Amino acid sequence: MDQPYLDIEAIRQTDDVIAGIRLTGSAEQPTTEVFSEPAMSQEQALSYLVMGRPLSTSGEDNNMVAQAALALGVAGSSSTTGKLADNLGIKDFELDTSGTGDKTNVVASGKITEKLSLRYGVGVFEPANTIALRYLLSKRVYLEAASGVASSLDIFYKRDF
C-alpha cells in the first residue's frame, strides 16, 4: 500500500440534529468536511459534533469550537503548511489559537532568522487581523512592531525568575 486512501465518517446524533465529519482522500493530504442534518453553519455543526449542543450566545463555547476547527484544518493541511513555511525560509513554524470567545484568533508564527520572528493572527469570529515582527537585541531585550486595530512599537525587557 504505497498510497492509502481514506474514506471515514463519524457522526453524533442529538435529539433532532445529526452532525458529522467526513475524512476522505489520500492519507498524506486528507480532506475534511463537517456536515449536519438539518443544514446549518459550519460553526454550529462543529459545535453539535464536539459538544452535542449549539453554540451559546455568550461566546464561551467559541474557543473550544475554534480549537477543534483549527485541529481539523491543521490535520488536513499540515504537510502543505510545513512545505510552504520551508519554501519561505520560516523555521519553527506553528499554527495555534489565542484569545477566548469572540476574540479568538488563529495565529501563524515562525522565525525568519535567529533574531527575527514573525507572528500573524486572523480573527475567527471577527474580521481582525494582526501582524507582529519581533527582533532580539540581546538575550533579555527585544523590539516588537505590531499592527492591527492599533499599531505599536515597543521595547521589552525579559527577565526569568
HELIX and SHEET records of a PDB file:
HELIX    1   1 GLN A   42  MET A   51  1                                  10    
HELIX    2   2 ASN A   62  LEU A   88  1                                  27    
HELIX    3   3 GLY A  101  LYS A  103  5                                   3    
SHEET    1   A 3 TYR A   5  GLN A  13  0                                        
SHEET    2   A 3 ILE A  18  SER A  26 -1                                        
SHEET    3   A 3 PRO A  30  GLU A  37 -1                                        
SHEET    1   B 6 LYS A  91  SER A  98  0                                        
SHEET    2   B 6 ASN A 105  LYS A 111 -1                                        
SHEET    3   B 6 LEU A 116  GLY A 123 -1                                        
SHEET    4   B 6 ASN A 129  LEU A 136 -1                                        
SHEET    5   B 6 VAL A 141  SER A 147 -1                                        
SHEET    6   B 6 SER A 152  TYR A 157 -1                                        
END                                                                             
